[in-house]
Amino acid sequence: MKKRNVIKLSITVVLLIALTCWVNSRWNAWFGNPPEPPYSPLSEPGRVLLTFGDKDALSRNISWQYDSVVHPSHVELTDTLTKDTLYIKAQGETFQSRSGKAAYYVARLRSLRPSRYYRYRVCSDGKYSAWYHFQTHNQSDADRYSFLYVGDVQDSIHGQTNYFLKKALQAHPETEFLVCGGDLTERPIDAYWGETFRGLDSIAQCLPILTVTGNHDYLKYPIRKLERRFSLIFSYYLDSMVGENQVYTLKVGSINSIFYFLHKAAEPFNCLEQDNLA
């Protein structure tokens, strides 16, 4: 009997040691957050992103970043058919991350017309971005949409996301928006956000971008935390939060999609217009 108890105790000790070693090896993966190197805010309006709004299928949001304090900002929008130009006021908010501070802006476009080609640029504190363009859907063909789906992009610094996305879009020029199933960014660090926008360069400015959260978007604590920075970038969440939960419903024709918390080409595709109109 005594020998049997010794054996049981020995097995228990071995299992506890093995469990401790395993937990120790996985601790950083579960709860470790890589440090965010200090960064400076953008000195010119940048990281421009076009996405859907919260009103109807034609509503759009345009978000961007500039400086570390909020300045008077707007979007200059021109309907290329009528030549009408609107100035849509933007709302700004500063966000302090672990190692820096930046101001985020969003302008909500709510009077767009179907099957129209628009040109726009953003302005903060009298400083303008380049001109970009986008096209709205033809509502007479309301049930025919084409979108590109990607998942787990989380590219490394100086990665090839932009190359592969442009190649996919050249193969499917009918694409009207881009959907990511989570982990678009490697980690919630400014350097990786910069890489995300490099990967989306000349794409996120003219095709609406939708994404949901993946585990890489969270800061890892015993209870994981999603920074508000995520919603300031993907601004469609700002108007539809339920407490701390971010819920967004997109109604496109007969497609009702709910986005919420979820636990390569030689010829360039370019929507950036090279002219610089006054």
C-alpha positions as CSV (number, residue, x, y, z in Angstrom):
1,M,0.0,0.0,0.0
2,K,2.8,2.3,0.9
3,K,4.6,1.6,-2.3
4,R,1.5,2.3,-4.3
5,N,1.1,5.7,-2.7
6,V,4.7,6.5,-3.4
7,I,4.1,5.7,-7.1
8,K,1.0,7.8,-7.2
9,L,2.8,10.7,-5.6
10,S,5.8,10.4,-8.0
11,I,3.4,10.4,-11.0
12,T,1.6,13.5,-9.6
13,V,4.9,15.3,-9.1
14,V,6.1,14.5,-12.6
15,L,2.8,15.6,-14.1
16,L,2.9,18.9,-12.1
17,I,6.5,19.5,-13.2
18,A,5.5,18.8,-16.9
19,L,2.5,21.1,-16.6
20,T,4.5,23.9,-15.1
21,C,7.1,23.6,-17.8
22,W,4.4,23.7,-20.5
23,V,2.7,26.7,-19.0
24,N,6.0,28.5,-18.7
25,S,6.8,27.8,-22.3
26,R,3.4,29.1,-23.4
27,W,3.1,32.0,-21.0
28,N,4.4,34.7,-23.3
29,A,2.3,33.4,-26.2
30,W,-0.8,33.7,-24.0
31,F,-0.1,36.9,-22.1
32,G,3.0,38.5,-23.5
33,N,2.8,41.8,-25.4
34,P,5.8,42.9,-27.5
35,P,6.8,46.4,-26.5
36,E,5.7,49.2,-28.7
37,P,8.6,51.3,-29.8
38,P,8.1,55.1,-29.3
39,Y,6.7,56.8,-32.4
40,S,5.8,60.3,-33.6
41,P,2.5,61.2,-35.1
42,L,2.2,61.9,-38.8
43,S,3.2,65.4,-39.9
44,E,0.9,65.3,-42.9
45,P,-2.6,63.8,-43.3
46,G,-2.0,60.1,-44.0
47,R,-3.2,56.5,-43.5
48,V,-6.4,57.3,-45.4
49,L,-9.0,54.6,-45.3
50,L,-12.3,54.3,-47.1
51,T,-15.0,52.1,-45.6
52,F,-18.8,51.7,-45.3
53,G,-20.9,54.0,-43.2
54,D,-23.8,53.2,-40.9
55,K,-26.8,54.7,-42.8
56,D,-27.3,52.7,-46.0
57,A,-25.4,50.8,-48.7
58,L,-24.2,54.1,-50.3
59,S,-22.9,55.7,-47.1
60,R,-19.1,55.8,-46.7
61,N,-16.7,56.8,-44.0
62,I,-13.2,58.2,-44.7
63,S,-10.7,58.1,-41.8
64,W,-7.1,59.3,-41.5
65,Q,-4.4,60.4,-39.1
66,Y,-2.5,63.6,-38.5
67,D,-0.6,65.1,-35.6
68,S,-1.2,64.4,-31.9
69,V,-3.8,67.1,-31.3
70,V,-7.2,67.5,-33.1
71,H,-7.3,70.2,-35.8
72,P,-10.1,71.5,-37.9
73,S,-10.5,68.9,-40.6
74,H,-12.7,68.0,-43.5
75,V,-13.0,66.0,-46.7
76,E,-13.2,67.8,-50.1
77,L,-15.5,65.6,-52.3
78,T,-16.3,66.1,-56.0
79,D,-18.9,64.4,-58.0
80,T,-17.2,64.0,-61.4
81,L,-20.5,63.9,-63.2
82,T,-22.1,67.1,-61.9
83,K,-18.8,68.7,-60.9
84,D,-20.4,69.6,-57.5
85,T,-17.9,69.8,-54.6
86,L,-18.9,69.3,-51.0
87,Y,-16.8,70.0,-47.9
88,I,-17.7,67.4,-45.2
89,K,-16.6,68.3,-41.7
90,A,-14.6,65.6,-39.9
91,Q,-14.6,64.6,-36.2
92,G,-11.3,64.1,-34.5
93,E,-10.1,62.2,-31.4
94,T,-6.7,61.7,-29.9
95,F,-5.6,58.3,-28.7
96,Q,-2.7,57.6,-26.4
97,S,-1.2,54.1,-26.9
98,R,1.6,52.5,-24.8
99,S,4.3,54.5,-26.5
100,G,2.8,57.4,-28.4
101,K,-0.1,59.7,-29.2
102,A,-1.9,60.5,-32.4
103,A,-5.1,62.2,-33.6
104,Y,-7.6,60.2,-35.7
105,Y,-10.2,61.7,-37.9
106,V,-13.4,60.5,-39.6
107,A,-15.7,62.2,-42.1
108,R,-19.1,60.6,-42.8
109,L,-20.4,60.8,-46.4
110,R,-24.2,60.4,-46.3
111,S,-25.4,61.9,-49.6
112,L,-23.8,59.8,-52.2
113,R,-25.5,58.8,-55.4
114,P,-25.5,55.4,-57.1
115,S,-23.2,54.6,-59.9
116,R,-21.2,57.7,-59.5
117,Y,-17.5,58.4,-59.6
118,Y,-16.1,60.6,-56.8
119,R,-12.8,62.3,-56.2
120,Y,-11.7,63.3,-52.8
121,R,-8.9,64.5,-50.6
122,V,-8.6,65.0,-46.8
123,C,-7.5,68.1,-45.1
124,S,-6.3,68.8,-41.5
125,D,-5.0,72.1,-40.3
126,G,-4.8,73.4,-43.9
127,K,-2.7,70.4,-45.0
128,Y,-4.1,68.3,-47.8
129,S,-3.6,64.7,-48.8
130,A,-3.2,63.5,-52.4
131,W,-6.4,63.1,-54.5
132,Y,-8.1,59.7,-54.5
133,H,-11.2,58.3,-56.1
134,F,-13.9,55.8,-55.6
135,Q,-17.1,54.6,-57.3
136,T,-20.5,53.8,-55.8
137,H,-22.5,50.8,-56.7
138,N,-25.2,50.8,-59.4
139,Q,-28.4,50.1,-57.4
140,S,-30.3,48.9,-60.5
141,D,-28.1,45.8,-60.1
142,A,-28.6,45.6,-56.3
143,D,-28.1,41.9,-55.9
144,R,-24.9,41.6,-57.8
145,Y,-21.8,42.4,-55.7
146,S,-18.3,41.2,-55.9
147,F,-15.9,41.4,-53.0
148,L,-12.5,40.0,-52.2
149,Y,-12.0,38.1,-48.9
150,V,-8.7,37.7,-47.1
151,G,-7.8,36.4,-43.7
152,D,-4.8,36.4,-41.3
153,V,-2.8,38.9,-43.3
154,Q,-0.6,40.0,-40.3
155,D,2.3,40.8,-42.5
156,S,5.9,41.4,-41.3
157,I,7.5,44.8,-41.7
158,H,8.3,45.4,-45.4
159,G,6.1,42.5,-46.4
160,Q,4.4,41.7,-49.7
161,T,0.7,42.2,-48.9
162,N,0.4,45.1,-51.3
163,Y,1.9,43.0,-54.2
164,F,-0.5,40.1,-53.7
165,L,-3.6,42.2,-53.1
166,K,-2.9,44.1,-56.3
167,K,-2.4,40.9,-58.2
168,A,-5.7,39.5,-56.9
169,L,-7.5,42.8,-57.8
170,Q,-6.1,42.8,-61.3
171,A,-7.4,39.2,-61.7
172,H,-10.8,40.4,-60.4
173,P,-11.3,44.0,-61.5
174,E,-15.0,43.7,-60.7
175,T,-14.2,43.7,-56.9
176,E,-16.2,46.4,-55.1
177,F,-14.9,46.0,-51.6
178,L,-12.4,44.1,-49.5
179,V,-13.3,42.0,-46.4
180,C,-10.7,40.7,-43.9
181,G,-11.7,37.9,-41.5
182,G,-9.4,39.1,-38.7
183,D,-5.7,39.6,-37.9
184,L,-5.2,42.2,-40.6
185,T,-2.4,43.6,-38.5
186,E,0.3,41.6,-36.8
187,R,0.1,43.4,-33.4
188,P,-1.5,46.6,-32.1
189,I,1.8,48.5,-32.5
190,D,2.2,51.7,-34.6
191,A,4.9,50.1,-36.7
192,Y,2.7,47.3,-37.6
193,W,-0.2,49.6,-38.3
194,G,2.1,51.5,-40.6
195,E,2.9,48.2,-42.4
196,T,-0.8,47.5,-42.7
197,F,-1.4,50.8,-44.5
198,R,1.6,50.1,-46.7
199,G,0.0,46.8,-47.6
200,L,-3.3,48.6,-48.4
201,D,-1.7,51.5,-50.2
202,S,-3.7,52.7,-53.2
203,I,-6.4,50.1,-52.3
204,A,-7.8,51.2,-49.0
205,Q,-8.4,54.7,-50.4
206,C,-10.7,53.6,-53.3
207,L,-12.2,50.3,-52.2
208,P,-14.2,50.1,-48.9
209,I,-12.4,48.0,-46.3
210,L,-14.2,45.9,-43.8
211,T,-12.5,43.8,-41.1
212,V,-13.4,42.0,-37.9
213,T,-11.1,41.5,-34.9
214,G,-8.7,38.5,-34.6
215,N,-6.6,37.5,-31.7
216,H,-3.6,39.4,-33.0
217,D,-5.6,42.7,-32.7
218,Y,-5.8,42.4,-28.9
219,L,-3.4,43.2,-26.2
220,K,-2.8,40.0,-24.3
221,Y,-3.8,40.1,-20.7
222,P,-5.7,37.5,-18.6
223,I,-8.7,39.3,-20.0
224,R,-7.7,40.5,-23.5
225,K,-8.2,44.1,-24.4
226,L,-8.9,45.7,-27.8
227,E,-7.5,49.3,-28.0
228,R,-9.9,52.0,-29.1
229,R,-7.3,52.7,-31.9
230,F,-8.8,49.8,-33.8
231,S,-12.2,51.5,-33.9
232,L,-10.8,54.9,-34.7
233,I,-9.2,53.3,-37.8
234,F,-12.1,51.1,-38.8
235,S,-14.6,53.9,-38.0
236,Y,-17.8,52.0,-38.8
237,Y,-17.6,50.6,-35.3
238,L,-17.8,54.0,-33.7
239,D,-21.5,54.5,-34.3
240,S,-22.6,51.0,-33.4
241,M,-20.9,50.0,-30.2
242,V,-23.0,48.0,-27.7
243,G,-21.2,48.8,-24.5
244,E,-17.6,47.7,-25.1
245,N,-18.7,45.3,-27.8
246,Q,-18.3,46.4,-31.4
247,V,-21.1,45.3,-33.6
248,Y,-21.6,46.4,-37.2
249,T,-24.3,45.4,-39.6
250,L,-23.8,45.9,-43.3
251,K,-26.9,45.8,-45.5
252,V,-26.0,45.4,-49.2
253,G,-28.8,44.4,-51.4
254,S,-30.1,41.1,-50.2
255,I,-26.8,40.5,-48.3
256,N,-27.0,41.2,-44.5
257,S,-23.6,40.7,-43.0
258,I,-22.9,41.2,-39.3
259,F,-19.3,42.1,-38.3
260,Y,-18.5,41.8,-34.6
261,F,-16.0,40.7,-32.1
262,L,-14.5,37.3,-33.2
263,H,-12.5,35.2,-30.5
264,K,1.3,38.1,-56.3
265,A,1.2,41.4,-60.4
266,A,3.6,43.2,-62.6
267,E,1.2,46.0,-63.5
268,P,0.3,48.1,-60.4
269,F,-3.3,48.7,-59.4
270,N,-3.5,52.3,-58.4
271,C,-6.4,54.5,-57.4
272,L,-4.1,57.4,-56.4
273,E,-4.5,60.2,-58.9
274,Q,-1.3,62.0,-59.8
275,D,-2.7,65.4,-60.5
276,N,-2.8,68.0,-57.7
277,L,-5.9,70.2,-58.2
278,A,-6.2,73.4,-56.2
